[in-house]
Amino acid sequence: MGGKKSEHLYDEALNHLPGGVSSPVRAVKPFPFYTKRAEGSKIMDVDGNEYIDCCMAYGPLILGHSTPEVKRAIIEQLEDGWLYGTPIELEIEYAKLIKEIYPSIEMLRFVNSGSEATMSALRLARGYTGRNRIVKIEGSFHGAHDAVLVKAGSGATTHGVPNSAGVPEDFVRNTLQVPYNDIEALSELLEKNEDVACVILEPVMGNSSLILPGEGYLREVRKITAENDVLLIFDEIITGFRVSIGGAQELYGVKPDITTLGKIAGGGLPCGIFGGRKEIMEQIAPSGAVYQAGTFSGNPLTLRAGYTTVKFLKKNPVYEYLEKITSSLIEGIEDVAVSRGYSVQSLASMFCLYFGKKPSNYQEALELDSGKFVEFFWKLLGKGVFFPPSQYETCFLSYSHSEEDVEKIVEAVRECLKEL
């Protein structure tokens, strides 16, 4: 597929944007394709190429691109204005809907991104408990704010060391880490540290490839945190409304103290949400002493798009269909992948092709052949299928993907694996 226009745009972007992009993962070498439009399951670039999209904006577009119902809701809202700086009735209606779907959330606040949601949730946990330390899982991504930009260590438990320039060591000295799927490490850490405010984790890891919790792992995390009087935060930015309408906490039957939501919750527009038990959430200003504010928080466009998306998910057989086509995709590529020493895995509408053994934690994910994945990525793109451009990202399908789309994806993946 030709890409002259995209190549020219990238060369120009390098003069104006750091690395030529607005987010690092988009800086695909030698150059990324530039999108002109998207609809349904397809994304089209400025050079006239069309791709079946298995990235779906890294997860938010569970209904597909330019979903008519969501588009109509946004247009209707535009007629009434798109930013007020005042409360609106829809804040109440959407909050009630989320509380109905997520029983662990008794009160919530709308913010503007997943990063803002997790940052605020951590501040809230510290403010509520009066403790400074937090525990995160090695390899989990909770946004680009200082406290969670921490390198993974090689030991069972590690103290925080910044993995970004500009983050003082003092900012992460209170961030501790343990491996995913390792109950013993978490239990030992909490027993040795009485000043831990919370444990934050992705119940299903989606930023170090797709890594699923072991049998009973999340229930044990809940038990250990409760026994040690430590708050449990589920970062469901990815899994919320994705692995089931009630997220991973519904799927695995585990109730956290605080939940963060985003991506799908905004219906394709920037959104973040954090919520939890009422006595915890009431510590947020103006009802409490933990400060949080934002000009664009709860803006009418995002609320309208998100509310419309979630109502659609509730009324239609979206999850049954997505489970069916995702399972079909995995079944179609598994034999070829395994025959070459690779592996595959899926959960609901999330799936991953691993260039190596299926990992159970971050350290195992680092053993995957990321270079081979990049080679595969370009071959697949040439056949009209767009996967996220990193071994450590997760693929997504949408309600707009047809069975014919899945057949084409399977055929293209099989051909590319045989060509490697």
N, C-alpha and C positions, 0 to 999 in steps of 0.2 A: 504494500500500500504506500502511495506517495505521501510525503509530508513536508513539502517545500515551504508552504505557508507557515506551518507550525515551527519549522526550523528557523525561519526568518524572525518570527515573533519571539522565540526564545532568545535568539541572539540579541534582539532589541531589549528584551526584559532584563537581561543581565546588566544592562547599563542603568537600570532604574530600581530594581528590586534585589535584595540580598539573595544571591543564588538564583535569581530570576523568577522566584516564586513567592507565594504568600504563606506557604506551609512546607516544611522540609520534604515530606514524603512525595511531593509532586515533582521534585527535581530529578526526574528520570533521565539517565544518560543514554545516548548523547543529547536528546531533547524530548520533552513530553509532547503529546498531541494537545492542541488547543481546541476546546469544545465550542461549537457554534450553537447547537441546540440539542435537546433530548426529549424523548417522548416514550412513555411506556417502558419497555425493557431495553430500548436502544439509545445510544449516545452518538452524536454525529460531530465530526471535527471540521475545522475550517478548510481542510483539503478535500472535503466531500466523502470521506470514509465513514462507514457506519459500523458500529460495534455492538454486540450483545453485552450489556453491562452487568458484570458480576461484582462490581465494587459498590454501586448504588450510594455514592457519596460517603462511603465508609459506614454505611448502615442505616441512615435516617429514612431512606426512601422505601419503606416496606410495601407501599402501594404502587411504586414505580414513579417514573418521571412524569411531571405535568399531569398528575391525576385530575381528571375533570372536576370531581366533587370538591377537591381542595382548591383548585384554581378558581372555581366559581365562588367559593367562600372568601378567598383573598380579594377578588375583584369587588365583591359586594362590600367588603370592609373598606376598601380603598375609596369607595363612594362617600363613606362617612368620615374619612380621615384615617391616618395611619400612625399617629403618635399624639397623645394628649398630655401625658404627665399627670394624669388624675386616675383615681380608681374607676374601673368599669364593671358592669354587671357580670360580664363573661368570666372575670377572675373568680367569682364565687361559683359559677356554674361548672367551670373546668376543675376547680379545686374539689368540688363535691364529687365529680366523676372520678378523679384520680383516687380520692379516699375510698370510694366504693370498690374500685378495682384493686387497690393496695391497702388491705386492712391494717398494715403496720404503720401507715401514714395517717395520723390523726390531725395534723396541721402541717401546712407547707408554705414555702415561699417560691415564687417564680423569679428566676434570674436569667442571664443571657447566654450562658454557655455551660458545657460540662465542667470545664476548668473552674469557672466561678462557683458552680454548685459544690464541687468537692472541696475547694478552698474554704467556702463558707461553712460546710459541714464539719470540717476539721476545727475551725475556729470555734464553732458552736460546742463541739465535744469538749474542747479544752475549757471553754468558759463555763460549761455546765458542771464539769467534774472538778475544776480547779487544779487540774494536772496538766503538765506540759508535754509529756512524751506521747508519741503515736507509733503504731506498728503498721507497716505495710508489707505487702508480699513482693518478693524479688521478681522483677520483670513486669509488674503491673504498672499501667499508665493511668494516672489520675489527673492529667492535665499538666500544663506547663508553668505551674507556680512553684515557688522556691522549696517549700517543705517536702515536696514529693519528687523533686528532681535529684534522685539519689542513685548512685551506682549499686549494682548488685555485688555482693561479696561471695566468697567461695565457702565460707563456713556455714554452720547450722544457723547461726544468728549473726547479724552484722550491724555495726553502728553506721550512721549515715555519713557518706562522703559525697560532696556535690559532683554531679556529672554534667554540669554546665558552667562555663565561665560566667562570672557575675553573680554567682550564688555564694555568699560567705559561708564558711564552715559552721559558724554559729547558728545559721538558719536551719541547718539539717542535723545538728548535734542531738536533737531530741527525736529524730526519726530512726526507728529501729526496723530491721527487716528479718523476715523468715521465709523459707522456701514454701511454695504452694504445695498443697497435699502432704504437708508434714506437721501432723498434730503434735508430735513429741517436741519439736522445736518451738512451736508456739506456746505450749504448756510450760516448758522450761523457762522461756523468756518472761512470761507473765509472772511466774513464781518468783523470779529473781528481781523483778522491777515492780515496785508498788506504786510508781508515779505515772503509770500509763493511762491516758485518757480514753483511747479507743484503738480498735483494730479496723483498718479500712482495707477492703479487698474487692476485686472483681469476682463475683461468685463463679463466673466462667471467664477464664482469661481470654482476652481477644486482641491483645496487643503484643504478644510474644508468640504468634501463631494462635490457633484455637486450641486451648488446653482445658479439658473438662475436669470437674472435681471427682475425686475417687469416691467409692461407695461410703456414705456416711460422713464424709469429710466436713461438709458445711454444717451438719447437725452437731458435730463435735466442736467445731469452732464456736458455734452458738453456746454450747454447754460450758466450754472453758472460759469464754469471755464473761458469761453470767456469773460463774463461780468466783471469778476474780474481780467482779464489780467493774468491768471494763465495757464501755459502749462498743457495739458492733455496727459498723457502717458498711452497707452494701452499695458499691458503686455499680449501679445498673444503667449507666449511660448507654452502653451497648445492648445489654440483655433486656432492659426494660421495654415492654411491648414487643420484643423480638422473639425470645424463646418461648414465650406464652404471653397472653395479654397482661397477666400479672407478674411477668418477669421471672427471673430465676427463683425468687423467693416463693412464688406460687408453685413453680415446677418442682422444686426440691423440698417444699414444706418447711422453710426456715424463716423466722420472723426477726429481722434486724431491728435495732433501735432507731437508726437513721438510714434513709435511702436517698441516693442521688439519681436523678433521671435527666435525660436530654435526648439528642438525636431524634428518634421517632416522635417524642413528646412535642416537638416543635413543628411537625408536619412538613419538614424541609426548610424551615426558617430557624435562625439562631435561637436556641432555647436551653435553659437549664432549670432544674427544680431540685430543691432539697426539702425533705420532710421527715417527720417521725412522731414519736410520742409527744403528746400535748405539753407535758411538763418540761420537756427538753426544748421544744420549739418556742415556748413562751419566753425563753431567755433571749430571743432575738429582738433587737430594737424595732419599734419603740416600746414593746411591752417588757423588754428585759435589757440587760447590760451588754449583750454581744452585738456589736454594730455590724450592720450590713445594709447597703443601699445601692441603687442603680437607676439612672435616668430612663433606660430602655426596658427595665424589668417589667414584665406583665404588659408589654405593648400589645395593642389590639390585633396587629397583623399576625404575630406569632401565636397568640392565644387562639385566634380564629382558625389558623391552619392546623394547629395541634389538636384543638377540640374536635374539629371536623374529622381528622385522621383517626383519632381514638374512637369516636362514635362509629365510624365506618368499621373499624376493627371489631367492635363489639357486636355489630348487627350482621356481619357477613362471615361466611365460612373461610376466612383468610388462612387461618393456621392449619386447618385440615389440608387445604390445597398446597400450601407451602411445604408441609411435611411430605406430601406425596411426591412433588416434583424434585425436592432436594434429595430424597431417598433414591429416586430414579437416577439422578445425576451420579450419586456416589456409586451405586450399583453398576453404572455404565463404565466407570473409569477404574474401579478398584482392581480388577484383574491385571490390567496393563501396568498400573502403578506398582502393585506388589511384585510383579514379575521382574521389575527393574530395581527392586530394593527400596521402593518408596512406600508411602502409606497415605491413607485418606481417613477423614472423620467428619461427621456432621452432627449438628444439634439444631432441631427445628429448621429454620431457613439459613443457618450459618454453616459453612463448610470450609475445609482446608485440605490442600494437597501438600504433604510434607515430603521434602527431598531428604529422606532419612526415616528413622523410626519415630513413631508417634510419641511426642514428649508428654511428660506428666508434670514438669516444672520448667522454670526458666533456664536453668543450667543445661538441661537436656535439649531445650529448644536451640540453644547456641551451637549444638552439634549438627544442626541441619545444614545442608549445603545451599547457602543463600546465593552463591555465585551461579550454581546450576539453575536455581529458580529464575534468576534474571534472564538467563539464556532462554529458558522456557517461556517466560513472560513475553519476550519479543517475538518468538515464533507464534505464540498464541494470538498476539495482537495482529500479526500479519494474516491470520485466518479469520479475523473479524470478531474476536472474543477478548474482552477487557477484564482481566483480573487485577486486583490491587497490586502495584508494582513492588512488592516486598514479600519475602517468605514469612515475615513476622506480622503480616496483616491477615485478616479473615475475609473470606468471600461471603457475599450475601445474594440471595435471590429475592424477588419481589412478587407481589400478586399479579403484576403485569407480565411476568415471564410465562410464556406458553409452553406446552409440551413440545412443540416444534423447536422452540428456542433451546430447550434442554437437550433435545436430540442433536442439535447443531453444536452445542457446547461439548457434549460427550464425544462426538466425532472429531472435533478440533483438538480436544485434549489428548485423545488417543493417538491421533496422528503426530502431534508434537512430541509426545513422550517417546514414540517409536523413532523419531528423528534425532533425539538427543544422543 
